[in-house]
Amino acid sequence: MLEIAQNLERTAAGLRPAVLIGLGLAATSVGLFVWLGGLGLRKALVAIVGAIGGAICGFFIAGGNVVPVMVSAAAGAVITVIFEKVFITIMAAGLAAVSGFAVLAELYGVDFSDGLRQACSEMPLFTWAIIAALAVAFIVAGFYLWRLTSALCCATLGTMLVFAGMILLLLYKGAAPVSSICTRGWFYAAVFAAMTAFGTIEQLLLCKRPPKKPTAKKDVNKDKETSDEPRMSWRTG
């Protein structure tokens, strides 16, 4: 992924300014919304991500035909909404694994210039154990700390979109943001972590849970108590 960003940085001069500005503003706007309020519209966000993933799979499988791509997008949206909890848990584990890989690669000074496969081969074995442990921890948290995991996943995804949008806008200005991120990796990693933490805490505080409706069992007990009151008063009378 880093190589793709570096290639985009080198070829950005040949792109139309409207493309960079439009995509940059769209990614930044959507990223800010997901970063600060994704937990409130979690189902809609999951459906959109599932539709995008399904459309991408349909594009590569069907060779770009419109109808299969649309069917795959609809199927992806339906599946992700039905299995919302499983989908968000897997996505959170994937984001944790990718973030852990990026941090550990920076820590051990792994060079991505020769390709991702070469960089993976340079990583020590116990670092892969750490990445696997992070993924398993997020999977467990997804089932036992569901709301916290959802907020963290939305904040991380939103932060990634904001970073992507700002990179596109800086490419339009003729800057080299990807090279700057590579040379100052720890600084941008700290900014990324701070933004993710802020977005998580803000969503947990402001995106309140809907009030639970009283169950039918409680209503039946309440009706029984009210029906017993006149009977008790009749006996005492």
C-alpha positions as CSV (number, residue, x, y, z in Angstrom):
1,M,0.0,0.0,0.0
2,L,2.9,2.3,0.7
3,E,4.3,1.6,-2.7
4,I,1.0,2.6,-4.3
5,A,1.0,5.9,-2.4
6,Q,4.6,6.6,-3.4
7,N,3.7,5.8,-7.1
8,L,0.7,8.1,-6.8
9,E,2.9,10.8,-5.4
10,R,5.3,10.5,-8.4
11,T,2.5,10.5,-11.0
12,A,0.3,13.2,-9.3
13,A,1.7,15.9,-11.6
14,G,0.0,14.3,-14.5
15,L,-3.4,14.1,-12.9
16,R,-6.1,16.7,-13.4
17,P,-6.4,19.1,-10.5
18,A,-10.2,18.5,-10.3
19,V,-9.6,14.8,-9.7
20,L,-7.2,15.5,-6.8
21,I,-9.4,18.2,-5.3
22,G,-12.6,16.3,-5.6
23,L,-11.3,13.1,-4.2
24,G,-9.4,14.9,-1.5
25,L,-12.4,16.9,-0.3
26,A,-14.7,13.9,-0.5
27,A,-12.3,11.6,1.5
28,T,-11.7,14.3,4.1
29,S,-15.4,15.1,4.5
30,V,-16.4,11.5,4.8
31,G,-13.5,10.8,7.1
32,L,-14.4,13.6,9.5
33,F,-18.0,12.3,9.7
34,V,-16.9,8.7,10.3
35,W,-14.2,9.8,12.7
36,L,-16.6,11.8,14.9
37,G,-20.0,10.2,14.4
38,G,-19.6,6.9,12.7
39,L,-20.9,5.1,15.8
40,G,-24.3,6.9,15.5
41,L,-25.0,5.5,12.0
42,R,-23.1,2.3,12.3
43,K,-25.5,0.2,10.2
44,A,-25.5,2.6,7.3
45,L,-21.7,2.8,7.5
46,V,-21.4,-1.0,7.5
47,A,-23.8,-1.3,4.6
48,I,-21.7,1.2,2.5
49,V,-18.4,-0.5,3.3
50,G,-20.0,-3.9,2.5
51,A,-21.3,-2.5,-0.8
52,I,-17.9,-1.1,-1.8
53,G,-16.2,-4.4,-0.9
54,G,-18.8,-6.4,-2.8
55,A,-18.5,-4.1,-5.8
56,I,-14.7,-4.5,-5.8
57,C,-14.9,-8.3,-5.7
58,G,-17.5,-8.3,-8.4
59,F,-15.3,-6.1,-10.6
60,F,-12.3,-8.4,-10.4
61,I,-14.4,-11.6,-10.7
62,A,-16.8,-10.5,-13.5
63,G,-14.3,-8.4,-15.5
64,G,-15.9,-5.0,-15.1
65,N,-19.5,-5.9,-16.2
66,V,-22.0,-3.5,-14.7
67,V,-24.7,-5.9,-13.7
68,P,-22.5,-8.4,-11.7
69,V,-20.8,-5.5,-10.0
70,M,-24.2,-4.1,-8.9
71,V,-25.4,-7.5,-7.7
72,S,-22.2,-8.1,-5.8
73,A,-22.5,-4.6,-4.2
74,A,-26.0,-5.3,-3.1
75,A,-25.1,-8.8,-1.8
76,G,-22.2,-7.3,0.1
77,A,-24.4,-4.7,1.7
78,V,-27.0,-7.2,2.8
79,I,-24.5,-9.7,4.2
80,T,-22.6,-7.1,6.2
81,V,-25.8,-5.7,7.7
82,I,-27.0,-9.2,8.7
83,F,-23.6,-10.1,10.2
84,E,-22.8,-6.6,11.4
85,K,-21.2,-7.7,14.6
86,V,-18.9,-10.3,12.9
87,F,-18.0,-7.8,10.1
88,I,-17.0,-5.0,12.4
89,T,-15.1,-7.4,14.6
90,I,-13.1,-8.7,11.7
91,M,-12.5,-5.2,10.3
92,A,-11.3,-4.0,13.7
93,A,-8.9,-6.9,13.9
94,G,-7.6,-6.2,10.4
95,L,-7.1,-2.5,11.2
96,A,-5.3,-3.5,14.4
97,A,-3.0,-5.9,12.5
98,V,-2.2,-3.4,9.8
99,S,-1.5,-0.6,12.4
100,G,0.7,-3.0,14.4
101,F,2.6,-4.0,11.3
102,A,3.2,-0.4,10.3
103,V,4.5,0.5,13.8
104,L,6.7,-2.6,14.1
105,A,8.1,-2.1,10.6
106,E,9.1,1.5,11.6
107,L,10.5,0.2,14.9
108,Y,12.8,-2.3,13.2
109,G,13.7,0.0,10.3
110,V,12.1,-2.2,7.6
111,D,12.6,-0.8,4.1
112,F,9.6,-0.9,1.8
113,S,11.4,0.2,-1.3
114,D,12.1,-3.4,-2.4
115,G,8.4,-4.4,-2.1
116,L,6.0,-5.6,0.5
117,R,7.0,-9.2,0.2
118,Q,10.6,-8.4,0.9
119,A,9.6,-6.2,3.9
120,C,7.5,-9.0,5.3
121,S,10.5,-11.4,5.1
122,E,12.7,-8.9,7.0
123,M,10.3,-8.8,10.0
124,P,11.4,-11.0,12.9
125,L,9.1,-14.0,13.8
126,F,8.1,-12.7,17.2
127,T,6.8,-9.5,15.6
128,W,4.3,-11.6,13.7
129,A,3.3,-13.2,17.0
130,I,2.6,-9.7,18.3
131,I,0.5,-8.8,15.3
132,A,-1.5,-12.0,15.6
133,A,-2.0,-11.3,19.3
134,L,-3.3,-7.8,18.5
135,A,-5.8,-9.3,16.0
136,V,-7.0,-12.0,18.5
137,A,-7.4,-9.4,21.2
138,F,-9.6,-7.2,19.0
139,I,-11.7,-10.3,18.0
140,V,-12.3,-11.1,21.7
141,A,-13.0,-7.4,22.4
142,G,-15.5,-7.3,19.6
143,F,-17.6,-9.9,21.3
144,Y,-17.3,-8.7,24.9
145,L,-16.7,-4.9,24.4
146,W,-18.9,-4.4,21.4
147,R,-19.5,-0.7,21.7
148,L,-15.9,0.2,22.4
149,T,-14.7,-1.9,19.5
150,S,-17.2,-0.3,17.2
151,A,-16.2,3.2,18.2
152,L,-12.5,2.4,17.9
153,C,-13.1,0.9,14.4
154,C,-15.0,4.0,13.2
155,A,-12.4,6.3,14.6
156,T,-9.6,4.4,13.0
157,L,-11.3,4.2,9.6
158,G,-12.2,7.9,9.8
159,T,-8.7,8.9,10.6
160,M,-7.4,6.9,7.6
161,L,-9.8,8.6,5.3
162,V,-8.8,12.1,6.7
163,F,-5.1,11.2,6.1
164,A,-5.9,10.0,2.6
165,G,-7.9,13.2,1.8
166,M,-5.2,15.5,3.1
167,I,-2.5,13.6,1.1
168,L,-4.5,14.1,-2.1
169,L,-5.0,17.8,-1.4
170,L,-1.3,18.3,-0.7
171,L,-0.5,16.4,-3.9
172,Y,-2.6,19.0,-5.7
173,K,-0.4,21.8,-4.1
174,G,2.7,20.1,-5.4
175,A,4.0,18.8,-2.0
176,A,5.4,15.4,-1.2
177,P,3.3,14.2,1.8
178,V,4.1,10.5,1.4
179,S,7.8,11.1,1.5
180,S,7.3,13.3,4.5
181,I,5.4,10.6,6.3
182,C,8.1,8.1,5.5
183,T,10.9,10.3,6.9
184,R,8.9,11.3,10.0
185,G,7.1,8.1,10.7
186,W,6.9,8.3,14.5
187,F,5.5,11.8,14.4
188,Y,2.7,10.9,12.1
189,A,2.1,7.7,13.9
190,A,1.6,9.7,17.1
191,V,-0.8,12.0,15.3
192,F,-2.7,9.1,14.0
193,A,-3.0,7.5,17.4
194,A,-4.1,10.7,19.1
195,M,-6.8,11.3,16.5
196,T,-8.0,7.7,16.8
197,A,-8.1,8.0,20.6
198,F,-10.0,11.3,20.5
199,G,-12.5,10.0,18.0
200,T,-13.1,6.9,20.1
201,I,-13.7,8.8,23.3
202,E,-15.8,11.4,21.6
203,Q,-18.1,8.8,20.0
204,L,-18.5,6.9,23.3
205,L,-19.5,10.1,25.1
206,L,-21.8,11.8,22.5
207,C,-23.2,8.8,20.5
208,K,-25.6,7.7,23.2
209,R,-27.3,4.3,23.2
210,P,-31.0,4.3,22.4
211,P,-33.2,3.9,25.5
212,K,-34.3,0.3,26.1
213,K,-38.0,-0.3,25.8
214,P,-39.7,-2.0,28.8
215,T,-40.2,-5.7,28.3
216,A,-43.6,-7.3,28.1
217,K,-42.9,-9.3,31.3
218,K,-42.6,-6.2,33.4
219,D,-45.8,-4.8,31.9
220,V,-47.6,-8.0,32.8
221,N,-46.3,-7.9,36.4
222,K,-47.4,-4.3,36.6
223,D,-50.9,-5.0,35.4
224,K,-51.1,-7.9,37.8
225,E,-50.2,-5.6,40.7
226,T,-52.7,-3.0,39.7
227,S,-55.4,-5.7,39.4
228,D,-54.6,-7.0,42.8
229,E,-55.1,-3.7,44.5
230,P,-58.9,-3.5,44.5
231,R,-59.1,-7.1,45.5
232,M,-57.0,-6.5,48.5
233,S,-59.0,-3.4,49.4
234,W,-62.3,-5.4,49.1
235,R,-61.0,-8.0,51.6
236,T,-59.8,-5.5,54.1
237,G,-63.2,-3.7,53.7
